[in-house]
């Protein structure tokens, strides 16, 4: 097959590209040439800003288009206009953030989504607009490309080459050992998907002409379960997880920007991390053991930008002064 990938040189897109090439497909990458331009010399590279001129797409024909970088519905519409019917099946990478907080764990793909008032299209992506904008993109995709559209809704994507560093940070921190500040709520759910497993599912689904909406998610687990799995895989002897009260951390100015994957918001929203993977597994999604993902990201470059060791030590000292042990 001839596959066009919009944004195929970073993390999620990079793994999709690797999978498509290894499966023997002919791949064209559309990107700005600013990140990963040296990757995949065997693929065709088209350089363009999708927010500006997409004229480089005219005159070519693809069997499928996989879009990992659309955040606004106009981007989907502009792409459809540029392809002019020559893009084949359209695959849109969305998110479980598209959903309203589900009524119960194990929700399916027909759960209610976040809707904005008619005519309102935010022009900024933030925590409040990200999900509704994904919904609008999905709607634009089906409107422009038809019922054969494939929509992928992942939770937290992990694995090699993750430029966000969110999961990798915790692997590297726990691997250093000592007393590790673990930001509570330990019982809040979290779901992870290895980018390589997601990529394999997407490329296989495209080859089979699979349409519809699918959760690409691993099993839901408590937040403490993720920490325990990492500790079991990489922690040196003597490592202790110190669970620190979320309000204490908030009062100290800590957020998900400093303590990645920590969710201190509404408990209802946390249930987004309980999506059922049944439909995707039934359609061919294969999940590797979490331990394998953990061990593979230990080879990554050191992650920066999150809570620093000296800041962690100060927070733990202040927590102990309150007479709270919090040890797990």
N, C-alpha and C positions, 0 to 999 in steps of 0.2 A: 504494500500500500504506500501511497504518497501522503505523508502526514505533515501538516503545518503546525508548528507549536509557537504560540505567542508568549514569549518570555520563557525560553527553554534553557537558560544558562545559570540560573540560581536555584538552589535547594530543590523545591518541589518540581519545578520545570526541568532542572538538570537531571533528576532521577527518571523523569518521564522520557527525556531524550535518550538517556543511556539505555533504558529498557526498550524503546522503540528501535534503536539502532541494533541492539543485540538480537532483537527478534527478526531482523532482516528487512525492516521497512526503510523506505527512502524518506529522509527527514529534511525539512526546511525550517530554519529558526528565524523568527522575526524578533529582533531586539535592538536596543540603541547602541550596542557595541561598547558599553561602558563597564560591563561586568561579565567576565567569563568569555570574552570575545575569542580567546585563544583555544577554547574547548571545542571538541568535536570537529576536527578538520574534515572528516568524512561527510559532514552535513553541509547543506547549502545555507549560508548566512545572508540574511537580508537586514540591512540596518535602516531603522526608521523609528520615529517617536509615534506611538499609536495615537497620541493626542493631537498630532499635527497631520502630516501628509502620509497616507498609506498607498500612494501610487505605485510603490514597488510590488504590490500584490497583483496588479492588473495583468491580465494575459496569461496567468498560470492556472493550473488545475490541480486540486488536491482531493483525496478521498476522505480526509478527515481534518478538522481543525481543532486543536486542543488549546484552550485559553486559560492560562493560570494567572493573568495579571489584570483582569477587568474588575474595577471597583465601582464604576458608575455606569448606569444603563446606556448613556450616550456612547460609551466606548464599545459596547456590544453592537449597537446600531450602526456606528461608523464602520466597524469592522465588516459587518454584513454588507453594507453598501459598497465597500472597497472590494470585497470578494465577488460580489455580483453573481451569486449562485454557483461559484466555482470552488467553494471551500469544503464540499462534502458534508459529512456528519459533523455537527458542532458539539464539542465537549466543554462544559463550563465547570471550573473548580470553584465551588461555593464554600459554605461553612455551616456547621450546626448552629452558629450564631444567627442564622436566618429564622430560627424558631422562637415563638413565644415560650416562656418557661413552661415545660411540659407538666401535665397534671400528675404524672406518676413516672417512675423509672421505667426504662425499657421501651421508650416511645418509638414509634415507627415513622416512616417517611411522609405519612399523611397527617402528621401532627400540625396544628395551626402555626402559621408563620407570622413574623412581625410585619405589620402593614402600616404605612404612613397615610395621612389624609390625602385624598385625591389631589393631584397637581403639585404636591410638595416633593421636591427632589433635592436633598441636601447637597451642598457643593464641598463639604468637608467630611473626611472619614475620621471618626473618633469612636469611643466606646459605645456611644448612644446611636450613631448612624451606621456603623459597620454592618450590623445584621440586616436592618431594613434595606440598605443599599444592595446587599447581596440578593435579597428577594427581588428587588427591581431588576437587577441584572438577569436573574433566572427568568423572569417574566419576559424581558426583552429578548432573551435567547430563544425562547419557544415561539414568540411572535415573529422573530426574524428568520429562524432556521427550521421551525416546524416541530412536529411531534416526535421526530427522530432524535431530538436533542438528548444528550446524556448529561445529567447534573450530578456532580460529586460533592457530598457534604462531609468533610472530615472534622474531627476534633483537633487536638493538639498533635501536630506532625513533628516527629523526631527522626534522628538518624544522622549519618555523615553529611557534612557540608551545610549544616543548619546555621545560616548567618545570624539568626536571632539569638542563638546560644542559650535559650531558656532551659532546656532539658540538660544540655551539655554542661551548663554551669553546675548543676547539682551533682552530676556524676563526678566532675573534677573536684568539687568541694568535698564530697564525702570520701573520695579516694585519698585526700590529704589527711584524713583522720582527725583525731582530737574531739573536742566538743563542738558539734555542728548545730547551729541555730536552725531549727525546723519551724517554719511559721505555721501555727495552728490555723484552722480547724483540721485536725487529723482525720476526722470522719467524713469530710466533704468529698464527693466523688470527683474522679479525674479519669479521662480516657485518652489514650495515646495511640498513634498509628505510625509505624515506620514508613518513611517516605518511599522506600524501595518496595514495600508491600502494596502501597497505594498505586505506585507507578505500574507495577506488574498487572494489577487489576484493571487499570485504565486502558493500558495498551491491549490487553486481552479482550476487554469489553469492546473496544473500537474494532478489533479484528472480527468480532462476532456480530457487530452491528447492534449491540445492546443499547436500548434507549430507556429513558425514565430517570428517576432520582434514587440515589443510593448513598447510605452512610458508609464512609470508609473509616471505621473505628475499631479499636481493640476492645477487650472486655473492660467494663467499668470497674474501678477499684477505689478504695479510700485513698485520700492523699497520703496517709501514712503508709499505705501499701506500696506506693511508688518509692518512697524513701527507704522502706525496708528492703525492697527488691534491689535498689541500687547498693545499699549497704551490704547485702549478702553477696553481691557480685564483686565489689571493689574495695570495701572498707577495710583498713588495716586493724589489727587487734587493738582494743582499747577505745575504738570510736564510740561516741555516745551521741544520740540524737536528742537534743533538748527542745522540747515543744514549748514555744513561747506564745502566750496569749495574744490573739490578733489585735485587741484594743490597745494593749501595751505597745505593740509595734506601730499601730496607726498614730498613737499619741507621740511616738518618737519620730514621726515623719517618714516611716517606711511604707512603701507601696509595692505593687507588682513590678514596678520599674527597677527596684533594688533587690527584690526577692522574687525571682521569676516563677511563674505558674501558680503563685499564691493568689487565692481568690478570697477577698475579704468582704465581698458584696452580699447581695441578697441570697438567702438559701435557696429560693425558688430558681434563680438563674443558675445556681450550681448544678441543678438537675439536667442542664443541657449536656452534662458529661455522663449521661446514662442512656445514650442513644442505642437502639438495638442494631447490631451488625448482621442480623439474620438474612436480610434480603441480599446484601452484598456477598455474604458467605455462600448463600445458595446460588449466586451467579458466578462464583469462582474466586472470591477474595480468600487468600491464604495468609495467615498471620504468623510471623516468626515469634519465638519466645522473647519476652522482654529482655531477658538476660543477654541475648545476642545483640540487641540494639545497644544496651548499656556498654558491653565490652567493645563494640565497634566504635562508639563515640569517645572512648578513652584515648583514641589515637588522634583526636582533633587538636588543633592549635589551642593554647590557653585562652579561655574566654575572659573578657574584661567588660567593665561597664555595670556590673552588679555590685552587691554588698562586698566591700573590701575586708580583708582579714582584721585590720585594726578596728574597723567599725563594728564588725561582728563581736569581737572581744569586749568592746565597751558595752554593747547591748546585752550580752550574756551576763556581764558583771552587774549591770543595773537590774537585770531580771532576778539575779540571785539575791541582791540586796533586799528585794521584796519578800524574800523567804519562800520563793517558788522554785521547786526543783524542776518540774516539767520533764523529767527524764523519761525516755521511752525504752 
